[in-house]
């Protein structure tokens, strides 16, 4: 079966944030049915909305996958739990790792428990900056705009600072 390209937001605001992001990216690259992993640089950003925790380290991992959206989401949640994230999620809580399935090919899913593309990806600078690093011409399957167009017209004053290029040892971009 031919794979589709997945884009996964990776973030951490607890403990060794950079190490958590690298470990999560490595775990994603080892998932069955996942190949051709590339990773953005890592960026530091203020939590949105403001949270009790510190600034986040964020990046985007991208890979070809033969997994459908729901099984891929379950695998990402399994990685989060293995890295110490509690199953119960409260927005704004500190977390060692946060993995968000942003896009998977042109899939559109609208269910109470799962929405794809990620419902806030076009509103968040900390997502669009690393996403544009990897795929500025990628079109949002619902909005029709490219990631670069979404970033250029974004009304989000939050800061996103480059931390480190070559965010992941297995990066091939």
C-alpha positions in Angstrom: 0.0 0.0 0.0 1.3 3.4 -0.9 1.9 5.7 2.0 0.8 9.3 2.6 2.8 12.0 4.2 2.0 12.8 7.9 2.9 15.9 9.7 3.1 15.7 13.5 3.5 18.5 15.9 6.0 17.7 18.7 6.2 19.8 21.9 7.4 19.8 25.5 7.5 22.2 28.4 8.6 20.0 31.2 12.0 18.7 32.1 14.6 18.4 29.4 12.4 19.7 26.7 14.8 19.3 23.8 15.6 15.7 24.8 11.9 14.8 25.1 11.3 16.2 21.6 14.3 14.2 20.1 13.2 11.0 21.9 9.6 11.4 20.6 10.8 12.0 17.0 13.0 8.9 17.3 10.0 6.9 18.5 7.8 8.1 15.7 10.5 7.2 13.1 10.5 3.6 14.5 6.7 3.1 14.2 5.7 0.2 11.9 4.6 1.6 8.5 6.6 4.9 9.0 9.4 5.7 6.6 11.3 8.7 5.3 11.3 10.8 8.5 12.3 14.4 8.3 12.2 16.9 11.1 12.1 20.6 11.4 14.4 22.7 13.5 13.3 23.1 17.1 11.8 26.4 18.3 10.9 27.8 21.7 7.6 29.5 22.2 5.3 30.8 24.9 2.5 28.4 25.8 -0.9 29.1 24.1 -3.0 29.8 26.0 -0.7 30.9 28.8 -0.2 28.0 31.2 1.4 27.3 34.5 4.3 25.6 32.8 7.3 27.2 31.1 7.9 27.9 27.5 7.6 25.1 25.0 10.1 23.6 22.7 8.2 22.8 19.4 9.0 21.2 16.1 7.3 19.2 13.3 8.1 15.6 12.3 7.1 14.4 8.9 7.1 10.9 7.4 5.5 8.7 4.9 3.1 6.2 6.5 0.8 3.5 5.5 -1.2 3.9 8.8 -4.7 5.5 8.5 -5.5 8.5 10.7 -7.0 6.7 13.8 -4.3 4.0 14.1 -1.6 6.7 13.7 -3.2 8.8 16.4 -3.3 5.8 18.7 0.4 5.2 18.2 1.2 8.8 18.9 -0.9 8.6 22.1 1.0 5.4 23.1 4.3 7.2 22.6 3.0 10.1 24.8 2.0 7.7 27.6 5.4 5.8 27.4 7.1 9.1 27.8 5.1 9.9 31.0 2.2 11.9 29.7 -1.0 11.1 31.7 -3.9 9.7 29.7 -6.2 12.4 31.1 -5.4 15.6 29.2 -6.0 19.1 30.5 -5.2 22.0 28.2 -2.6 24.2 29.7 -1.0 21.5 31.9 2.7 21.0 31.9 3.7 18.0 29.8 6.9 16.2 29.0 5.6 15.5 25.5 2.7 16.6 23.3 2.2 14.9 19.9 -0.4 16.3 17.6 -1.4 14.8 14.3 -1.6 17.9 12.2 -2.1 16.5 8.7 -2.2 13.2 7.0 -2.3 13.4 3.2 -5.6 15.0 2.3 -7.6 13.2 5.0 -10.4 15.2 6.6 -11.9 13.7 9.8 -14.6 15.4 11.8 -15.6 13.5 15.0 -16.2 14.7 18.5 -13.0 12.9 19.7 -10.8 13.5 16.6 -10.5 16.3 14.0 -8.1 16.2 11.1 -6.5 18.5 9.9 -5.7 19.6 13.5 -8.4 22.2 14.2 -6.0 24.9 15.4 -3.0 24.4 13.2 -3.8 27.5 11.0 -4.0 29.7 14.2 -0.7 28.8 15.8 2.6 30.4 14.9 4.5 27.7 16.9 3.0 25.1 14.5 3.2 27.0 11.2 6.8 28.2 11.5 8.3 24.6 11.7 5.7 23.3 9.3 6.7 26.0 6.7 10.3 25.0 7.2 9.4 21.5 5.9 6.5 22.1 3.5 5.7 25.8 2.7 3.7 24.9 -0.4 1.6 22.2 1.3 -2.1 23.0 1.0 -4.4 22.8 3.9 -7.1 20.2 2.7 -10.0 22.2 4.1 -8.9 25.9 3.8 -7.1 25.5 0.5 -4.3 27.8 1.4 -0.6 26.8 1.6 1.2 26.7 4.9 3.2 29.8 3.8 0.0 31.7 3.0 -1.5 30.7 6.4 1.7 31.9 8.2 1.9 35.2 6.2 -1.6 36.2 7.1 -1.6 34.9 10.7 -2.7 37.3 13.4 -0.8 35.7 16.3 1.7 38.0 18.1 3.3 35.1 20.0 7.1 34.7 19.8 8.7 31.7 18.2 12.5 31.6 18.5 14.8 29.2 16.7 16.7 27.0 19.2 18.6 24.5 17.1 18.9 23.5 13.4 19.2 19.7 12.7 16.7 19.0 15.5 16.9 15.3 15.1 19.9 13.0 14.4 17.9 11.1 11.7 16.8 14.2 9.9 17.3 13.9 6.1 15.8 17.2 5.0 
